[in-house]
Amino acid sequence: MKQSDPSNNLLERLFKINAQGSSVKSEVIGGITTFLTMAYIIFVNPSILSETGMDYGAVFVATCLAAAIGCLIMGLWANYPVALAPGMGLNAFFTYTVVFGMGYTWQTALGAVFFSGIIFFLLSAFRVREWIIKSIPTTLRLAIAAGIGAFLALIGLKNANIIVASDATMVALGDLGDTSVLLAAAGFFLIIGLVARQIQGAALISILLISAIALMLGLVDYEGIVSMPPSLAPTFMQMDIAAAFDLGMLSVIFAFLFVDLFDTSGTLLAVAQRAGIAKADGHMPRLEKALMADSTATVAGSVMGTSTTTSYIESAAGVASGGKTGLAAVTVGILFLLAMFFAPLAGMIPPYATAGAIIYVAVLMLFTLKDVQWEDITEAAPVAVVLLMTPLTYSIADGIALGFISYVVVKFLAGRYRELNPSVVVLGLLFIAKFIWLG
């Protein structure tokens, strides 16, 4: 009588692979696919956060560890094929709004990330997330995603020197003959071409190829490929908890929480439906565990030294390749741990090599605009406010606040105040008070 493989029995008990109609091979392939589609964050996140003065090597390690922790918890506890890592948009908000725009230290910003993670965990544990989601109009949720996309586009174009500062017009077109500009543009177009051809890991391929070209042109110095991971000490446990209690930080904590809440909820729903986890009535088993995995990773990430960790929609690529259980997420987590040994490679990645990936993510986030009810001016106007004001104020928090205010004012003046629920009105009034008394 043939004996079964004990390792397969363990995996079956942990992930219910057969019950999901999958196999270990399919799960591993799915995990590898997901990792390739989101591995760009290993290079992009340290590039953005290090502008605040944070140690590049420490942020690189913190990025890998936060992603690994989130993926392992998501896979082993919630059994979802969803991968996590520090989120795009939230890292830009951390650097360009909280630190550069508002003048807080990166330690204080980490404190705000820590508190937002704690609040997210409590909201998930006490199951009030659904009430919050339902109380916020779909229009504002679409607007926030698009606004962050526009914000990322501005940052990517700025990092590539495609747009530059101008005393006369605030911004202007950069020198299109500059080598770094040409490489950044080439990186973006390469990603789009690879994605159109359905080649996995398009962003990662582009970043590595553009960096290799820069190396051959002598624009960057060769530092090696593999080494022991850099020290985490410069950022570990550096969050300033006391400073995060500053009254002005409330809007920052709210923005971190708000964006992560909707980003995670939308991602989990989309991936769960594609993986066959969600029920016909929309119910998602173990949802609270999945949400708590996300919030726990955010808290852990802030302790180690990175911005908010969130669920990645790129997980859908892994599901399409066969991943249906938490084993796919665990595979991604293991690959992030292995990625820590490629710190020298990460150190050679110039900003213009990652600019194309940032602009590509911006394009994906702007897709939400297709679902806006443009024929209804009371729905379209608030979306336009968020879409324009988020990049122009260089602040996701201000973009969200102005969106809520405009939504309440427009609905009220149009005589459609019955479409407003108390939560939106209260938030709108609080944001008005914030701008009046706190600036």
N, C-alpha and C positions, 0 to 999 in steps of 0.2 A: 504494500500500500504506500503510495507516494505521500511524503510528508510536506506540509505547506511551509513556505519560508517564514520564519518567525518575524523577520523585519516587515514583511508584507502584512502579517497579522497585526503588528503594532501600528503600522500606518493606516490600516483599515479601521482599527478602533479609534484612532485619533481623528481621522478625516472623513470616514464613511465614503471612501473613494468609489467602491462598487455601487453603493446606493445612488450615487450621483451619475452613474453610467460613465465613469471615467477610468483611467488607469494611471499607475505611477509614472509611466513614461510620458503620458499626455500632460500630467500635472507639472513635471519638471520642464518639459518643452514650453508649456504655458508660462511658467515662472521666468525662464530665460528670455522669452519674448518680451514679457512685461519689463524686465530689467533693461533690456536693450533700448526700449522706447523711452525710458525715463532716466537712464544713466547720465544724461546731460546735466542733471542737477548736481552731480558730484563736482563738476567744474564751474557751473554757473553760480551756485549758492556761495561758495567761498569768495568768488570774484566780486559779488555784490556786497556781502557782509564785511569783507576786509576793508572796504572803503571807509568804514566807520572807525578804523583803527584796530579792529579785532585781528588777532594773529591768523594769517591765512592757513597755515598748517593745522592749527587747532580747530578752526572752523571746518576744514576738510574732514578731519576725523569725526568731529561732532555731527556733521551731515551724514556720514556713513553710519555712525552708531545710532543716531535718532531714527534713520530709515530702517536699520536692521531691527531695532527694538520694536518699532511700530509694526513691521511686517511679521515678526515672530509672534507678537501678541495677537495680531489680527488672524494669523493662520492657526496658531495652536489653541487659542481660546474661543474666538468667534467663528472659526472655520469658514472664512470668506476668502475668495481668491483676489483680494484687494491689497495692493501694495501702497505703502506710505513713504513720504519723504518730506523734507522742508518744502513748503509750497511757494510756487512762483506767484508774484504779486505781493504776498505777505512779506517775503524777504525784501522786496523793493520798498514797501511801506515802512518796514523796520529801518532801512538805511536812509532813504531819501526824505521821508516825512518826519518820522519820530526823532532821528538823530540830526540830520542836516536841517530839516525845516523847523522843527520845534526846539532844537537845541539841547535835547536830553542826551545823556551818555548812553553808550551801547549797553552798559550794565543795567541802567534803568529800563531800557527797552526790553532786555531779557526778563526783568522783573514783571513787566506788563505781560509778556508772553506766558510767564509762569502762572500768573493769576488768571489769565484767560483760559488756560488749560484746566486749572482747578474748577473754574466756574462751568466749563463745558462738561467736565466729568460729573459734577453734581447735577447739572441739567439732564444728563443722560441717565444717571443712576435713579433719579426721581421721576423719570419719564415725562418731563415737561417740554422736551424738544418738539414733539409733534404739535403741541399747542402754539409754540412760538412760530414754527414754520407756517402753520395755517393762518396766523394772525398777520403775517406780512404779505402784502399783495404780490402776486406773481410778477407784475410789471416791475416792481422795485428789485426783485431778485434777478430778473433778466438784466435790468439796468446796471446793477452792481457788477455783475460778471463782465458786461461789455465795458463798463468804466475802467475796471482793472485792466482789461485788455488794451484799452487806449493808453493807459498809464504805462504799461509794459512796452508798448510800441514806442512811446516817447523815450523811455529809458534805453531801449535797444538802439534806436536811431542816434541818440546822444553818445552812447558808448562806442558806436561805430564811426562817430564824427561825420555822419551823413547830414545831421543838422547840428549847427553850432550857435552859440550865443551871439547876439547882435545888439549893439546899443541903439540902433535905429529902428529895428523891427522886432526886437526881443529874440527871435530865432531866425536863422537863415540857412540856406543850403551850404553844406561844407564843400571842401575841395574834392570833387569827384575823381580827380586824377591821382589823389593820394593812395599809396599802396594799401594802407590799412582800410580805407573806405572801400576800395575795390575788393579786397579779401572778404570784408564783412558782407558786402552785397552778394558776392559769389557764394558765400556760405548759406545765406538765406535762400537763394535760388536753387542751390543744390538740394537743400532740405525739401523744398516744394516739389522738385523733380522726382526725388526718391520716394516721397510720400505718394505722389500721383502714380508711381509705379508699384506701390504697395510693398516697398522694401522696408523691413523692420530695422529700427535703430537709426532712422534717417538723421535725427539731430546729433546723435553721438558720432556717426560717420562724418558728418559735416564739420563738427568741432575738431575732431582728430585730423582730418584731411587739411583743413585750413591752417591748423597749428603746424602740421608737417611742412606745408608750403612756406610758412613764415620762418621755420627753422632753416630750410634750404636757402632762403633769401637772406639769412643772417639777421633777421629781425628779432629773434629770440635766441637765447643761449641754451645749449643742450645741458640738462641737469640729471639725466638718467631716467630710467623707467620705473624700476622697482626698488623699494627700500623698506625698512621698518617704519611703521606709522609715526608721524610726528607726535610730539607731546601734546596732550590735551590740557595741560596745566594752565596755559594763559587764559583760557575761557571757562574752565571747569568751576562750577559753584561761584561764578562771578556776578550773578544777577543781584541787583540792588532792590531788595524787597521793600525797604522803608521808603525809598524815593518813588517807587511805583504807586505809593498811596497818595501822591500829589493829586490835587483836584483836577488839574489839567490832564492827567493821565487817564481819566475816566473814559474819555472819547476814544483814546488809543486802545485801551483794554476792550472796549465795546467793539471797535473795528476789527481787532484780531479775532475776537469771539464770533462776531457776526459773520464775517467772511468765511471762517473755518466751518461754522455751523452749516451754512447753506452749501458750501463747496462739498463738504463731506456727505451731507444728506443726499445731494443730487448724484454724486459719484456712486455711493453705495446702492442707490435705487437703480441707476442705469446698469451697473455691473451685475447686480443681483438678478435683474430681469434677464440679462443676456446669458447668465450662467444657469438659469433655471432654478435659482434659489427662491425668488419671490413667488408667492402664491398667486392664484388667479385673481383674488380680490385685492391684490397689492400688498398683502401682509408679508413682512420680511422677518423670518425667524431669527432669533439671536441678534436683533438689531441693536439692542442696548449694549450688548457685549462689543459689537463692532464700533459703536460710537465711543465707548469707554476705552477701547484700544487706541482710537485716534487721539483722544484727549490725554491719555496716559503718555503717549509718545510725545505730545507737545510739552508736557511737564518735564519729561526726561530730557528732551532736546534743549529746553531752556536751561536746565541744570548743567548740561554739557557745553552749551554755547552756540545755539543756533535758533533761528526764528521758527515760527509756528510750523509744526509737522501736520500734514493733512493727507487725505486719501487721493490717489492719482487716477484720473480718468483713463490714463494709459493702460490701466489694468484690463480694460476691455479688449486690448490687443492680445493679451495673454489668454483671456477667456476664449477669444476667437480661435486661438491656436490649440485649445484643448483643456486649459486650466479651469476647473469647476469647484475646487475645494481649497481649504487652507494650505495644502501642501504647495500650491503654486506660490502663495505669499511667503511661505517659509523658504522656498527656493530663492526668491528675490532677496530676502533678508540675509541669507548666507552669502549671496553674491555681493551685497553691500559690505559685508564684513571683509570679504576678500579684497574689495576695492581699496580698502585702507592702505594696502601695501603698494599702491600706485601713486603715492604722494608726489614723487619727483615729476611724473608725467603731468599731474594736475598743476604743478607749479610753473610749467612751461606754457600753459594755455593763456594766450593774450586776450584782453577784453574783446577785441574785434572778432575773435574766433567764436565767442559765445553770443555775440550780438545777434547773429542770424537765428539762433535757437530762441532767444528772447522774443524777437519779432514774430517768429513762427508761432510760439505759444500765444502771443497777442492775437494773431489771426484766428486761432482756434476759439479764444474767448469771445471774439466779436461775432461768432456764429450765432450767439443767443439773440442777436438783433432780429433774426428772421421770424422769431415767435412773438414779437411785439405787435400789438394792435395799432398799427400806424394810422388806420382810418379814424381812430378815436383820439381826438386832440388832447383829452384829459389823461390819456394813457401815454401818448407819444411825448408830450411836453416834459414830464418828469424824467423820462428816459434820456431825452436830449440833454437835460440839465446835468444828470449824472455822467453821461458820456463825455460832455464837454468840460465840465468843471473838475472832474477827477484828475485828468492830466494837466489842465491849465492852472489848478491850484497846487499841483504836485502833491496831492494828498488824497488817499483813499478815504480817510475819515471824513474830510470835508465834503468829498463827493457824495458819500452816503448821507451825511447830514442834510446837505442841500437837496438831495433827492427826496428825502422824507418831507422836508418843509414844502417843497414845490408840489408834491403829491397832495398833501393836505390842503394847501391854499387853492390849487386848481380845482379840486373836487368841490370844495366849499363854494367858491365863486361861481362854479358852473351849476350850482343848485343840486349837486349829486352827493351831498354830505351823507346820505344813507349808505353809500358804498364804503364809507370810512368806518373802521372798527376802532374801539377805544384805544387799543395798543398803538396803532399808527398815529392817532391824534396825540396821545401822551408823548410819544417819541418825538413827533414834530415840534411840540411845544417845548420839550426839553432841549432840543437842538437850537431852537430860537433863543431860549434863555442862555444857552452856552455861548452863542455868538455875541449876544448883547453884553453879558457880564464877564466872560472869560476871553472873548476875542477869537 
